[in-house]
Amino acid sequence: MTDTQPPLPSEARTAPPGGPEWSLDVHDTTMVLYVGGNWNSRSDDIPVFNTEHLNGGTPCKSCVIDTQALGRWDSGFISFLWDVKQKVAAAQLELDDSALPPAARNLLSLLPQKAVEVAADYKKPLPFFEKVGDKTLQTLEETGTLTDLGIQTVKGTLQALRGKSRMRVKDLATDIWNAGPSALLIVGIVNFLIGAILAFVGLIELRRFAAEIYVANLVGIACAREISAIMTAIIMAGRTGGAYAARISTMQANEEIDALQVFGIPVSTYILLPSILSLSVMMPVLYVYGTLIAILGGFVVSMTMMSTSAIGYWVTTINGVSLHEFVFGFVKAFFFAGYIGLTSCRVGLKAGRSAADVGIAATRAVVIGIVGIIAMDAVFAVIAKVLDF
């Protein structure tokens, strides 16, 4: 209906309602909006509130809604009322909704008098040096946060050794199982294949110099010093680090982190400490296991491609790979584990609260973990060169 149509008679307004309809009438200083019929949002016949009586030229000070002939209604009726509320507010009139059903009145009270305008999400690009400075400050801030998180983890470990930590033994045992025995299969398969590939390539090249026996030294030193530690760390970054980030970001989305903070339970001790501690304990063990499996893979390939005896191969390996090679790889595995645990937990804590943010956090944790492991290995190589280790 249009606003120029006369109001419905009283007998029409009390008749059984049909389709949605409205009319507007003016009584002295009061404007009356009559609504009737069934308002169903699924139908396409919901009228639009478009009237010129609200655009000045009338002494009315308020608008009263009459719902005597109103039938069934749903969100389509609320949408119509919100349109009325906005236009009445724009005309500087007072809206009287006391005649509305209580449920409709409550829903209408939740809606603002003016629709919120979403500003365009546009940011002016920063100048180059300002962008570099901003990234530098963010990097320094994250470095400080990770350092503080690492210090809290060390303190929590010392408290746990004294029996004063809030960390649950059940959580630690579960994380140790997930970070250790559950990863034996994939760590073993990958390292076995890496050892086999090294032996295959080494035999092809060393055969030119009649030095096939030195393939045992090649596989043993390469796996003990570098490859097994890196490959095990990469596997754990993708398998365990991503799981840590996804789990913590899910807790963030479910407001479980907020609940712990409200109760005064330190998140670093209750959630992060079991994850980081379990990974730090199990990663060096997995490194030793992966190194032995990689040497076994090299042995299997060597026995199929060279004529030396099995005893000779193992004697060459034992004589060629000194203990300090394992010590160096063991230390690297420990630091890799601490880095993966800290960065993964930090990424999970920084994640948003939506389902998409959980996947983003897991992906970011894996990428940061892998890139950081390669960078840390380069640093360890320089340190070993300087120390002649």
C-alpha positions in Angstrom: 0.0 0.0 0.0 1.0 3.6 -0.5 0.9 6.3 2.2 -1.9 8.1 0.3 -4.4 5.3 0.7 -6.9 5.9 3.5 -6.5 3.9 6.7 -8.3 0.6 7.0 -11.6 0.6 8.7 -11.8 -0.9 12.2 -13.8 -3.9 11.0 -11.2 -4.5 8.3 -8.4 -4.4 10.8 -10.0 -7.0 13.0 -10.9 -9.4 10.1 -8.8 -12.5 9.6 -5.5 -11.4 8.3 -4.4 -12.2 4.7 -1.3 -10.8 3.0 1.0 -8.2 4.6 -0.3 -4.6 4.4 0.1 -1.3 6.0 -1.4 2.2 6.0 -0.7 5.5 7.6 -3.1 8.0 9.2 -2.6 11.3 10.9 -4.5 12.3 14.0 -3.6 15.8 15.3 0.0 15.5 16.4 0.2 11.7 16.2 0.8 9.5 13.2 -0.6 6.0 13.3 0.9 3.2 11.4 -1.6 0.3 10.9 0.0 -3.1 10.0 -2.0 -6.2 9.3 -1.9 -9.6 7.6 0.7 -12.4 7.7 4.3 -11.3 7.3 6.4 -14.1 5.9 10.0 -13.5 4.9 9.9 -16.3 2.3 7.2 -14.6 0.3 8.0 -11.9 -2.2 5.0 -9.7 -1.3 6.3 -7.9 1.7 5.6 -4.2 1.1 8.2 -1.4 1.5 7.7 1.5 3.9 8.1 4.5 1.7 6.1 7.6 2.6 6.3 11.3 2.1 4.4 12.2 5.3 7.6 11.9 7.3 9.5 14.4 5.1 8.2 17.5 6.9 5.0 19.4 6.4 3.2 17.7 9.3 2.8 18.7 12.9 3.2 15.2 14.1 5.6 14.5 17.0 5.3 10.8 17.3 4.4 7.6 15.4 2.3 4.9 16.9 2.2 1.4 15.6 -1.2 -0.4 15.6 -1.1 -4.2 15.3 -4.7 -5.2 15.9 -5.0 -6.9 12.5 -1.5 -8.5 12.6 -1.4 -12.2 12.0 1.6 -14.5 11.8 5.0 -12.8 11.4 8.7 -13.7 11.3 11.9 -11.9 10.4 10.3 -10.2 7.4 8.1 -8.2 9.8 11.2 -7.2 11.9 13.0 -6.0 8.7 10.0 -3.9 7.8 9.8 -2.4 11.4 13.5 -1.6 11.3 13.0 0.3 8.1 10.2 2.2 9.8 12.4 2.8 12.8 15.2 4.3 10.7 12.9 6.6 8.7 10.9 7.7 11.8 14.2 8.6 13.5 15.4 10.5 10.4 12.2 12.5 10.5 12.9 13.3 14.2 9.7 11.6 15.4 9.3 9.4 18.5 8.3 5.8 17.7 5.8 4.2 20.0 6.1 0.4 19.7 4.2 -0.5 22.8 1.5 -2.3 20.8 3.9 -4.7 19.2 4.2 -8.3 20.4 6.7 -8.5 23.1 9.1 -10.7 21.0 8.9 -8.2 18.1 9.5 -5.3 20.4 12.6 -7.0 22.0 14.0 -7.8 18.6 13.4 -4.2 17.4 15.1 -2.8 20.4 18.3 -4.6 19.5 18.5 -2.8 16.1 20.0 0.7 15.9 18.1 3.7 14.6 20.6 4.0 11.8 22.4 1.3 9.8 26.1 1.2 10.4 28.1 2.2 7.4 31.1 0.0 6.8 34.1 2.1 5.9 36.2 1.0 3.0 39.1 -1.1 4.2 41.8 0.9 2.5 45.1 1.9 3.9 47.5 4.2 2.3 50.8 2.5 1.5 53.5 3.4 3.9 56.8 4.9 2.6 59.6 2.4 2.1 61.7 3.3 5.1 58.7 3.6 7.4 57.6 0.1 6.2 61.1 -1.3 6.9 61.1 0.3 10.4 57.6 -1.0 11.2 58.6 -4.5 10.2 61.8 -4.2 12.2 59.9 -3.2 15.3 57.4 -6.0 14.8 60.3 -8.5 14.5 62.0 -7.2 17.6 58.7 -7.3 19.5 58.1 -10.9 18.5 61.6 -11.8 19.4 61.1 -10.3 22.8 57.8 -12.2 23.2 59.4 -15.5 22.2 62.3 -14.9 24.6 59.9 -14.1 27.5 57.9 -17.3 26.6 61.1 -19.3 26.6 62.1 -17.9 30.0 58.7 -18.8 31.4 59.0 -22.3 30.0 62.4 -22.7 31.7 61.0 -21.4 35.0 58.0 -23.7 34.6 60.3 -26.7 34.0 62.3 -25.9 37.2 59.1 -25.6 39.2 57.9 -28.9 37.8 61.1 -30.5 38.9 60.5 -29.2 42.4 56.8 -30.4 42.3 55.4 -26.8 42.4 54.1 -26.5 38.8 50.5 -26.3 37.8 51.3 -28.5 34.8 49.2 -31.7 34.8 51.2 -34.9 34.5 48.4 -36.4 32.3 48.9 -33.6 29.7 52.7 -34.1 29.7 52.3 -37.8 29.2 49.8 -37.3 26.3 52.1 -34.8 24.6 55.1 -37.0 25.0 53.3 -39.9 23.4 52.1 -37.7 20.5 55.6 -36.2 20.0 57.5 -39.4 20.4 56.2 -42.9 19.9 53.4 -41.8 17.6 56.1 -40.2 15.3 58.4 -43.2 15.1 56.9 -44.6 11.9 57.1 -41.5 9.8 60.5 -40.5 11.2 61.9 -44.0 10.5 60.5 -44.2 6.9 61.8 -40.7 5.9 65.3 -41.3 7.4 65.6 -44.8 6.0 64.9 -43.4 2.5 67.3 -40.5 3.0 70.1 -42.9 4.0 69.3 -45.1 1.0 69.4 -42.2 -1.4 72.7 -40.9 0.1 74.2 -44.4 -0.3 73.0 -44.7 -3.9 74.3 -41.4 -5.0 77.6 -41.8 -3.1 78.2 -45.2 -4.5 77.8 -44.0 -8.1 80.3 -41.2 -7.5 82.8 -43.0 -5.4 82.9 -46.0 -7.7 84.8 -43.8 -10.2 87.6 -43.5 -7.7 87.5 -47.1 -6.5 86.5 -45.8 -3.1 83.1 -47.5 -2.6 83.8 -48.5 1.0 83.9 -44.8 2.0 80.1 -44.6 1.4 79.7 -45.8 4.9 81.6 -42.7 6.2 79.5 -40.6 3.9 76.1 -41.8 5.1 77.2 -42.0 8.7 78.7 -38.5 9.0 76.1 -36.8 6.9 73.2 -38.3 8.8 74.7 -38.0 12.2 75.8 -34.4 11.8 73.2 -32.8 9.5 70.6 -34.6 7.6 68.8 -36.7 10.3 68.5 -33.7 12.7 67.1 -31.5 9.9 64.7 -34.0 8.5 63.5 -35.0 11.9 62.9 -31.4 12.8 61.1 -30.7 9.5 58.8 -33.7 10.1 58.0 -32.6 13.6 57.4 -29.0 12.5 54.8 -30.2 10.0 53.3 -33.0 12.2 53.6 -31.7 15.8 54.1 -28.0 15.4 51.1 -27.6 13.1 49.0 -29.6 15.6 50.1 -27.4 18.5 49.2 -24.2 16.6 45.8 -25.6 15.5 45.0 -26.8 19.0 45.8 -23.6 20.7 44.1 -21.4 18.1 41.0 -23.6 18.5 41.1 -23.0 22.3 41.5 -19.3 21.5 38.4 -19.4 19.2 36.4 -21.2 21.9 37.4 -18.7 24.5 39.1 -21.4 26.6 42.3 -19.2 26.8 40.2 -16.3 28.1 38.6 -18.6 30.7 42.0 -19.7 32.0 43.1 -16.1 32.3 39.9 -15.1 34.1 40.6 -17.9 36.7 44.2 -16.8 37.1 45.7 -19.9 35.6 48.9 -19.1 33.7 48.6 -20.3 30.1 52.4 -20.7 29.8 52.4 -23.3 32.5 49.1 -25.0 32.0 49.1 -25.4 28.2 52.4 -24.4 26.7 54.8 -26.0 29.1 53.6 -29.6 28.4 53.8 -29.1 24.7 57.2 -27.5 24.6 58.7 -29.8 27.2 57.5 -33.0 25.6 58.9 -31.9 22.2 62.2 -30.9 23.7 62.6 -34.3 25.4 61.5 -36.4 22.5 63.2 -34.7 19.6 66.8 -35.6 20.5 65.6 -39.2 21.0 63.9 -39.2 17.6 67.1 -37.8 16.1 69.2 -40.7 17.5 66.6 -43.1 16.2 66.4 -41.5 12.8 70.2 -41.5 12.5 70.4 -45.2 13.2 67.6 -45.9 10.7 69.3 -43.7 8.1 72.6 -45.6 8.5 70.6 -48.8 8.2 69.0 -47.6 4.9 72.5 -46.8 3.6 73.6 -50.3 4.6 70.8 -52.0 2.8 71.5 -50.2 -0.5 75.3 -50.7 -0.1 74.9 -54.4 0.3 72.9 -54.6 -3.0 75.4 -52.5 -5.0 78.9 -53.3 -3.6 80.8 -56.4 -2.9 82.1 -55.7 0.6 80.9 -57.7 3.6 78.3 -56.5 6.1 80.9 -56.6 9.0 83.3 -54.5 7.0 80.6 -51.9 6.3 79.7 -51.6 10.0 83.3 -51.5 11.1 84.0 -48.7 8.6 80.9 -46.8 9.9 82.0 -47.2 13.6 85.5 -46.1 12.8 84.5 -43.2 10.5 81.7 -41.6 12.6 83.1 -40.2 15.9 81.0 -39.6 18.9 81.2 -35.8 18.7 79.2 -36.0 15.4 76.3 -37.4 17.4 76.8 -34.9 20.2 76.6 -32.0 17.6 73.4 -33.4 16.1 71.9 -34.1 19.5 72.4 -30.5 20.6 70.9 -29.2 17.3 67.9 -31.4 17.7 67.3 -30.0 21.2 67.4 -26.4 20.0 65.2 -27.3 17.0 62.6 -28.7 19.3 62.6 -25.7 21.5 62.2 -23.4 18.5 59.4 -25.5 17.0 57.5 -25.6 20.3 57.9 -21.9 21.1 57.0 -20.6 17.6 54.0 -23.0 17.1 52.5 -22.1 20.5 53.1 -18.4 19.8 51.4 -18.6 16.4 48.4 -20.4 18.0 48.1 -17.6 20.7 48.2 -14.9 18.0 45.5 -16.6 15.8 42.1 -15.1 15.3 38.8 -16.6 16.6 37.3 -18.0 13.4 37.5 -21.4 11.9 39.5 -20.1 9.0 42.1 -18.7 11.4 42.7 -22.2 12.8 43.9 -23.4 9.4 45.9 -20.2 8.8 47.6 -20.7 12.1 48.6 -24.3 11.4 50.0 -23.4 8.0 51.9 -20.4 9.4 53.4 -22.5 12.1 54.6 -25.1 9.7 56.1 -22.5 7.3 57.8 -20.6 10.1 59.1 -23.8 11.7 60.7 -25.2 8.5 62.3 -21.9 7.4 63.6 -21.3 11.0 65.1 -24.8 11.1 67.0 -24.2 7.9 68.2 -20.8 9.2 69.2 -22.2 12.6 71.1 -25.0 10.9 73.1 -22.5 8.9 74.0 -20.7 12.2 75.1 -24.0 13.7 77.3 -24.7 10.7 79.0 -21.3 11.1 79.5 -21.9 14.9 80.9 -25.4 14.2 83.3 -23.9 11.7 84.5 -21.2 14.1 84.9 -23.6 17.0 86.4 -26.3 14.7 84.0 -28.8 16.0 
